[in-house]
């Protein structure tokens, strides 16, 4: 058996049809996992599953709003009827730009509902299944904003700080149940979201701003979704069986080498 194999394992990946989530879904399927993509956007979800199946992988799509507690419980219960839930990757998330003064209550609630409550909903529904089957692995997608101050990211930083501390709490509470829980903290990663953000906020200056944002990473470029996915693969594999309760920055040196 090759290293980092996920053969005969089943993985739930939220937001698994675009950006980092799609890269995780793709590489997990390549490594043998049966991938269950929970995605809000139906078209993206169906397309991601089709692409995985066309390359010989196993995948299913479930239209899901992770902020909806009842819907998440129902979907995960449906999956658990036919599959173990060996892996949960809480990747679904949304962003917000603004400091506390220009973050409206509705902005805070929207970010909280997806980035914090959504993570809680999925863990809440999954933990009993993992306990019953004898263990599992949970990955929460945090951010460098969990650990360092980022300008104009008040609501987003709040939510990713919560993802970090939920990781610590779950890891502590369920270590005796053979459930490992870690989180990944990327810096800026080149995804369609970044391209859309630049296009919307810096029209006719896209190339200039892309270069400027890339250089905010000491390594001189943005991360690639596949690089984040490779780290997630390792942490979910049996090769990482001694790792739990840990945050893994993948940031091109941003946290330690800036300032």
C-alpha positions in Angstrom: 0.0 0.0 0.0 1.3 3.4 -0.9 1.9 6.1 1.7 -1.0 8.5 2.4 -3.5 6.1 1.0 -7.2 6.7 1.9 -8.4 3.4 0.4 -11.6 2.1 1.9 -12.2 5.4 3.7 -15.0 7.8 3.4 -14.6 11.6 3.6 -17.1 14.4 4.0 -15.8 17.7 2.6 -17.8 20.9 3.1 -17.4 23.5 0.4 -15.8 20.7 -1.5 -16.6 21.9 -5.1 -14.5 25.0 -5.4 -11.0 26.4 -4.6 -9.3 24.7 -1.7 -12.2 22.4 -1.1 -12.3 21.1 -4.7 -8.5 20.4 -4.5 -9.0 18.4 -1.3 -12.0 16.5 -2.8 -9.9 15.7 -5.9 -6.7 14.5 -4.2 -8.7 12.5 -1.6 -10.5 10.7 -4.4 -7.2 10.1 -6.2 -5.9 8.5 -3.0 -8.9 6.1 -2.8 -11.4 7.8 -0.6 -15.1 7.8 -1.3 -15.7 11.6 -1.2 -19.0 13.1 -0.1 -19.1 16.8 -1.2 -21.4 19.1 0.8 -21.7 22.2 -1.3 -24.2 25.1 -1.4 -23.8 25.7 -5.1 -25.6 22.8 -6.9 -24.0 23.4 -10.3 -20.5 23.4 -8.9 -21.2 20.4 -6.7 -22.5 18.3 -9.6 -19.6 19.3 -11.8 -16.9 18.4 -9.2 -18.5 15.0 -8.7 -18.6 14.4 -12.4 -14.9 15.3 -12.8 -13.9 12.9 -10.0 -16.0 10.1 -11.4 -14.5 10.7 -14.9 -11.1 10.0 -13.5 -12.1 6.8 -11.8 -12.9 8.2 -8.3 -15.9 7.8 -6.1 -17.9 10.8 -5.1 -21.4 12.0 -4.2 -22.8 15.5 -4.0 -25.3 16.8 -1.4 -26.7 20.3 -1.7 -26.2 21.8 1.7 -26.2 25.0 3.7 -23.8 24.2 6.5 -25.5 26.9 8.7 -28.7 24.9 8.7 -28.4 22.6 11.7 -31.3 20.3 10.8 -30.2 19.9 7.2 -26.6 19.0 8.2 -27.8 16.4 10.6 -30.1 14.8 8.0 -27.4 14.7 5.3 -24.7 13.2 7.6 -27.2 10.7 8.9 -28.0 9.7 5.3 -24.3 9.3 4.5 -23.7 7.2 7.7 -26.4 4.7 6.7 -24.1 3.3 4.0 -20.6 4.5 4.9 -18.4 5.0 7.9 -17.5 8.7 8.3 -13.7 8.3 8.6 -12.9 11.9 7.7 -14.6 15.3 8.1 -13.0 18.4 6.5 -14.7 21.6 7.5 -13.7 23.8 4.6 -16.9 25.7 3.8 -16.4 29.4 4.6 -17.1 33.0 3.5 -15.1 36.2 3.8 -15.8 39.7 4.9 -13.7 42.9 4.5 -14.0 45.5 7.2 -13.0 46.7 10.7 -15.5 46.7 13.6 -16.9 50.1 12.7 -18.0 49.1 9.2 -19.0 45.5 10.1 -22.8 45.6 10.4 -24.6 43.2 12.7 -25.9 41.4 9.6 -22.3 41.0 8.3 -21.2 39.5 11.6 -24.2 37.1 11.8 -23.6 36.0 8.2 -20.0 35.1 8.7 -20.7 33.5 12.1 -23.5 31.3 10.7 -21.2 29.8 8.0 -17.7 29.9 9.5 -18.5 29.1 13.1 -22.0 27.6 13.4 -21.4 25.6 10.2 -18.3 24.0 11.7 -20.2 23.3 14.9 -23.1 21.8 13.0 -20.9 19.4 11.1 -18.8 18.3 14.1 -22.0 17.9 16.2 -23.5 15.6 13.6 -20.4 13.6 13.0 -18.8 13.0 16.4 -21.5 10.4 17.5 -20.9 8.5 14.2 -17.1 8.5 14.7 -17.4 7.4 18.3 -19.7 4.5 17.4 -17.3 3.3 14.7 -14.2 3.6 16.8 -12.6 6.8 15.7 -12.0 9.3 12.9 -10.3 12.4 11.8 -11.5 16.0 11.7 -9.8 18.9 9.9 -11.0 22.5 10.4 -9.9 25.1 7.9 -8.7 28.1 10.0 -6.4 30.9 8.7 -3.4 32.9 9.6 -6.0 35.4 10.8 -6.6 33.0 13.7 -3.2 33.8 15.0 -2.1 37.3 13.8 -3.8 40.6 13.3 -4.9 41.2 9.7 -6.2 44.7 8.7 -9.9 45.0 7.9 -10.8 41.4 8.7 -12.7 41.8 12.0 -15.6 39.3 11.4 -13.5 36.9 9.4 -10.7 36.8 12.0 -13.3 36.3 14.7 -14.7 33.3 12.9 -11.3 31.7 12.1 -10.2 32.2 15.7 -13.2 30.2 16.7 -12.2 27.5 14.2 -8.8 27.3 15.9 -10.2 27.0 19.4 -12.9 24.6 18.5 -10.1 22.4 17.1 -8.3 22.4 20.5 -11.6 21.7 22.4 -12.6 18.8 20.2 -9.2 17.3 20.2 -9.1 17.4 24.0 -12.6 16.0 24.5 -12.4 13.1 22.1 -8.7 11.9 22.2 -9.9 8.9 24.2 -12.4 8.1 21.5 -9.6 7.8 18.9 -10.8 10.9 17.1 -8.1 13.2 16.0 -8.8 16.9 15.3 -6.4 19.4 13.7 -6.7 22.6 11.8 -4.9 24.1 8.8 -4.2 27.9 8.6 -3.4 29.1 5.1 -2.2 32.5 4.2 -3.5 33.9 0.9 -4.2 31.1 -1.6 -4.8 31.7 -5.3 -8.4 30.6 -5.8 -11.3 31.9 -8.0 -12.4 33.9 -5.0 -9.2 35.9 -5.0 -9.5 36.6 -8.7 -13.1 37.7 -8.2 -12.2 40.0 -5.3 -9.4 41.7 -7.3 -11.6 42.1 -10.3 -14.4 43.6 -8.3 -12.3 46.0 -6.1 -9.5 46.9 -8.5 -10.9 47.1 -12.0 -8.2 47.6 -14.7 -5.5 47.1 -12.1 -5.9 43.3 -11.8 -2.3 42.3 -12.7 -0.8 45.0 -10.5 -2.9 44.0 -7.5 -2.3 40.3 -8.0 1.4 41.0 -7.9 1.1 43.2 -4.8 -1.0 40.6 -3.0 1.4 37.9 -3.9 4.3 39.8 -2.5 2.7 40.1 0.9 3.9 36.5 1.4 7.6 36.4 2.2 8.0 33.5 -0.2 6.9 35.8 -3.0 3.7 34.2 -4.2 0.3 33.0 -3.2 -0.3 29.4 -2.2 -1.9 26.9 -4.5 -5.0 25.0 -3.6 -3.2 21.7 -4.2 -0.6 22.6 -1.6 -3.2 23.0 1.0 -4.9 19.8 -0.1 -1.6 17.9 0.2 -1.3 18.9 3.8 -4.9 17.9 4.5 -4.2 14.5 2.9 -1.2 13.9 5.2 -3.1 14.9 8.3 -6.0 12.6 7.4 -3.8 9.7 6.5 -2.7 6.9 8.9 0.9 8.4 8.6 -0.3 11.3 10.8 -1.9 9.0 13.5 0.2 10.6 16.3 -1.0 14.2 15.5 -3.9 15.8 17.1 -4.9 19.2 18.7 -2.5 21.1 16.4 -2.7 24.1 14.1 -0.7 23.9 10.9 0.2 27.2 9.3 0.9 26.9 5.6 1.7 30.5 4.8 4.8 31.1 2.8 6.5 32.4 5.9 3.8 35.0 6.6 3.5 34.5 10.4 7.1 34.2 11.3 8.9 36.2 8.7 6.8 39.3 8.4 7.4 42.4 10.6 
